[in-house]
Amino acid sequence: MEFDPLLLSRIQFAFVVSFHAIFPVFTIGLATYIALLEGIAYRTKDPDWARLSQFWIKIFAVVFGMGVVSGLVMAFQFGTNWSEFSYRSANFLGPVLAYEVVTAFFLEAAFLGVLLFGRNKVPPGVHLFAAIMVAVGTFISSFWILSANSWMHTPAGFELRDGMVHVTSWLEAIFNPSFPYRFTHMAVASLLTGGFVVAGISAWYLLRGHAVTASKRALKMTLIMLAVAAPAQLIIGDFHGLNTLEHQPAKVAAMEGAWETQEGLPLLLFAIPDQANETNHFEIGIPKLASLILTHEWDGEVQGLKEWPAEERPPVGIVFWSFRVMVAIGMLMIGVALWGAWLLYRRRLLDHPVYLRVLTLMIPLPFVAVLAGWFVTEVGRQPYILYGVITVQEGLTPSLTGGMALFTLIGYIVVYALVFTAGLYYLTRIVRKGMPEELEEQQDPQGRPKRPLSAADTPLDEPSA
């Protein structure tokens, strides 16, 4: 049996990116929340805020570790599976990924230890500064990664010489046409993901009468943020969609399931795209609404997929349904956030167990929405790895065989399953033990060095050792 190295490499990269993406999108939002908690604790001198921060630092330590482990593999894949693309684009991607390491990873690494183990060992102001630097580092990291990824979607500031990318304007390349929209969209998605996890766990504690005071504080401040960020994400998404329509119209046509170019395009709520026959089955739609959303005109024209050769069209079914999953979850998040804000305004939040249960059920949905959004973005770019310039076939390692790709894919699945299982075990253990009744001292009379994950491994009802 012969295995297709291109298909297996695409599956492998999709698996690795999907697994990794859920961790940074959570840690970015959570790091911001922790920095805010540390700031409030520093100003008020209230130990309850410090206890709340200490609890979420434990969660952050585990998730950050999982993100680092899963993220290292992605860089290796560029060399092992996509060496031709890496070679041809190295003049831009090489420096940008190096900037991410120098400006973000080193910053996080320098201050993460202080954040995890420095409480009561450094002045409170230094501990607060460490929390802020870790939060800033996560945003700097996402800046460079999204700049590189956005450049692959809307390449700019370069020219090809003998098939090689040569940067002509670093400013245009880094701040390429889709980057501002994608970075803002991802930053707000991170806040929403972290916010709904914090709100869900806080609601779960309130339903069980655990750490009531701290959980009330966490839930109230998080709901205020969600009530602002969730509707804002809808507006940001609209601007992002307009940018995508301008630079990647084939992706938008796949998102809308539009085969024919037409004015007054309906918004399809349900359909089964048939790529082989270039049609949809069982369509249910709202007349002209897609044109209104995409062009801001009832009779605006939207290009259909038949405007492009069949080999240049993305896989329609995946893009079409992933987009609807993302939007549906986004609308649900807006509804739940505004519902919570209304209950908070009416001072009925804590007397509404149904809403608290809804919040606990919302915990996994932001992660699903993020993955669905990545599927739309990356699958919608096909068949290009550098949009309009280099196809995925051209970027594949020439010497790669199907057997080699299959071997590494199975290896990644096994290793990631172990990482996820271990991480989930630690996270479950932390959440079930709950928040400490008193602030942990984190003293070690023997002065032994610590492992990063030991910050999460310490039982919440015992001093750390």
Disulfide bonds with the S-S distance in Angstrom:
none
